[in-house]
């Protein structure tokens, strides 16, 4: 089944990033989230936004 949106936990499960990293990206405004119109408290991450965020990450390792 094709997933079109994820919870934070779900996004962490399908990427190599933990919930802490995903929450930080959301807090920093790097990863867009949506909320239900009825006042839902849990953020929803669209699959396309998750892919876009990953694609925006550097392609080279930072210098040591």
LUMKOLTI-545713 format. One line per 4 residues: number of its first residue (from 1); their letters; for each residue x, y, z of N, C-alpha, C, O. Coordinates in Angstrom, 1 decimal, decimal comma. Layout:
BEGIN
NUM) A) X Y Z X Y Z X Y Z X Y Z | ...
***
This chain:
BEGIN
1) XXXX) 0,8 -1,2 0,0 0,0 0,0 0,0 0,9 1,2 0,0 1,8 1,4 0,8 | 0,6 2,2 -0,9 1,3 3,4 -1,0 0,9 4,4 0,1 -0,3 4,7 0,2 | 1,9 4,8 0,9 1,6 5,8 2,0 1,7 7,2 1,4 2,8 7,5 0,7 | 0,8 8,1 1,6 0,9 9,4 1,1 1,2 10,4 2,2 1,6 11,6 2,0
5) XXXX) 1,1 10,0 3,5 1,4 10,8 4,6 1,8 9,9 5,8 1,4 8,8 5,9 | 2,6 10,5 6,7 3,1 9,8 7,9 3,0 10,6 9,1 2,9 11,9 9,1 | 2,9 9,9 10,2 3,1 10,6 11,5 4,6 10,7 11,7 5,4 10,3 10,9 | 5,0 11,4 12,8 6,5 11,5 13,0 7,1 10,1 13,2 8,2 9,8 12,7
9) XXXX) 6,4 9,3 13,9 6,9 7,9 14,2 7,0 7,1 12,9 7,9 6,4 12,7 | 6,0 7,3 12,0 6,0 6,6 10,7 7,1 7,1 9,8 7,7 6,3 9,1 | 7,3 8,4 9,8 8,4 9,0 9,0 9,8 8,4 9,5 10,6 8,1 8,7 | 9,9 8,3 10,8 11,2 7,7 11,3 11,3 6,3 10,9 12,4 5,8 10,7
13) XXXX) 10,2 5,6 10,8 10,3 4,1 10,5 10,7 3,9 9,0 11,2 2,8 8,7 | 10,4 4,9 8,2 10,7 4,6 6,7 11,9 5,4 6,2 12,2 5,3 5,1 | 12,6 6,1 7,1 13,8 6,8 6,8 14,9 6,3 7,7 14,7 5,7 8,8 | 16,2 6,7 7,4 17,2 6,4 8,4 17,4 7,4 9,5 18,4 7,4 10,2
17) XXXX) 16,4 8,2 9,7 16,4 9,2 10,8 15,5 8,9 11,9 14,4 8,3 11,7 | 15,9 9,2 13,1 15,1 8,9 14,3 14,1 10,0 14,5 14,1 11,1 13,8 | 13,2 9,8 15,4 12,1 10,8 15,7 12,7 12,1 16,1 12,2 13,2 15,8 | 13,8 12,0 16,9 14,4 13,3 17,4 14,9 14,2 16,2 14,7 15,4 16,3
21) XXXX) 15,5 13,6 15,2 16,0 14,3 14,1 14,9 14,9 13,3 14,9 16,0 12,8 | 13,8 14,1 13,1 12,6 14,6 12,4 12,0 15,7 13,1 11,6 16,7 12,5 | 11,8 15,6 14,4 11,2 16,7 15,2 12,1 18,0 15,2 11,5 19,1 15,1 | 13,4 17,8 15,2 14,3 19,0 15,0 14,1 19,6 13,7 14,1 20,9 13,6
25) XXXX) 14,0 18,9 12,6 13,8 19,4 11,3 12,5 20,2 11,2 12,4 21,2 10,6 | 11,5 19,7 11,9 10,2 20,4 11,9 10,3 21,7 12,7 9,9 22,7 12,3 | 10,9 21,6 13,9 11,1 22,8 14,7 11,9 23,9 14,0 11,7 25,0 14,2 | 12,9 23,4 13,2 13,8 24,4 12,5 13,1 24,9 11,2 13,7 25,8 10,5
29) XXXX) 11,9 24,4 10,9 11,2 24,8 9,7 11,8 24,2 8,4 11,5 24,6 7,3 | 12,5 23,1 8,5 13,1 22,4 7,4 12,1 21,4 6,8 12,2 21,1 5,6 | 11,3 20,9 7,6 10,3 19,8 7,2 8,9 20,3 7,5 8,6 20,6 8,7 | 8,1 20,4 6,5 6,8 21,0 6,6 5,8 19,9 7,2 5,9 18,7 6,8
33) XXXX) 4,9 20,3 8,1 3,9 19,4 8,6 2,5 20,1 8,4 2,4 21,3 8,2 | 1,5 19,3 8,4 0,1 19,7 8,3 -0,7 19,2 9,5 -0,2 18,2 10,2 | -1,8 19,8 9,8 -2,7 19,4 10,9 -4,1 19,2 10,4 -4,5 19,9 9,5 | -4,8 18,4 11,0 -6,2 18,2 10,6 -7,0 19,5 10,9 -6,7 20,2 11,8
37) XXXX) -8,0 19,7 10,1 -8,8 21,0 10,2 -9,6 21,0 11,5 -10,0 22,1 12,0 | -9,9 19,8 12,1 -10,7 19,8 13,3 -9,9 20,0 14,6 -10,4 19,6 15,6 | -8,7 20,6 14,4 -7,9 20,8 15,6 -7,1 19,7 16,0 -6,6 19,6 17,2 | -6,8 18,8 15,1 -5,9 17,7 15,4 -4,5 18,1 15,9 -4,0 19,1 15,4
41) XXXX) -4,1 17,5 16,9 -2,8 17,9 17,6 -1,6 17,2 17,0 -0,5 17,6 17,3 | -1,8 16,1 16,3 -0,7 15,3 15,8 -0,3 15,8 14,4 -1,1 15,8 13,5 | 1,0 16,1 14,2 1,4 16,6 12,9 1,4 15,4 11,9 1,7 14,3 12,2 | 1,1 15,8 10,6 1,1 14,9 9,5 2,1 15,3 8,5 2,1 16,5 8,1
45) XXXX) 3,0 14,4 8,1 4,0 14,8 7,1 3,7 14,1 5,8 3,6 12,9 5,7 | 3,5 14,9 4,8 3,2 14,4 3,5 4,5 13,6 2,9 5,6 14,1 3,1 | 4,3 12,5 2,2 5,4 11,8 1,7 6,2 12,6 0,8 7,5 12,6 0,9 | 5,6 13,5 0,0 6,4 14,3 -0,9 7,2 15,4 -0,2 8,3 15,7 -0,6
49) XXXX) 6,7 15,9 1,0 7,5 16,8 1,8 8,7 16,1 2,5 9,8 16,6 2,6 | 8,5 14,8 2,9 9,5 14,0 3,5 10,7 13,8 2,4 11,8 13,9 2,7 | 10,3 13,4 1,2 11,3 13,2 0,2 12,0 14,5 -0,2 13,2 14,5 -0,3 | 11,3 15,6 -0,2 11,9 16,9 -0,5 12,9 17,3 0,5 14,0 17,8 0,2
53) XXXX) 12,6 17,1 1,8 13,5 17,4 2,9 14,7 16,5 2,8 15,9 17,1 2,9 | 14,6 15,2 2,5 15,8 14,4 2,3 16,6 14,8 1,2 17,8 14,9 1,3 | 16,0 15,2 0,1 16,7 15,7 -1,1 17,4 17,0 -0,8 18,4 17,3 -1,5 | 17,0 17,8 0,1 17,6 19,1 0,4 18,8 18,9 1,3 19,6 19,9 1,5
57) XXXX) 19,1 17,7 1,8 20,2 17,5 2,7 21,5 17,6 1,9 21,5 17,3 0,7 | 22,6 17,9 2,5 23,9 18,0 1,7 24,2 16,7 1,1 23,9 15,6 1,6 | 24,9 16,7 -0,1 25,3 15,5 -0,8 26,7 15,2 -0,5 27,2 14,1 -1,0 | 27,4 16,0 0,2 28,8 15,7 0,6 28,9 15,7 2,1 28,2 16,4 2,9
61) XXXX) 29,8 14,9 2,6 30,1 14,8 4,0 30,7 16,1 4,5 31,5 16,8 3,8 | 30,4 16,6 5,7 31,0 17,8 6,2 32,5 17,5 6,6 32,8 16,4 6,9 | 33,3 18,5 6,5 34,7 18,3 6,8 34,9 17,9 8,3 34,1 18,3 9,1 | 35,9 17,1 8,5 36,1 16,7 9,9 37,0 17,6 10,6 37,3 17,4 11,8
***
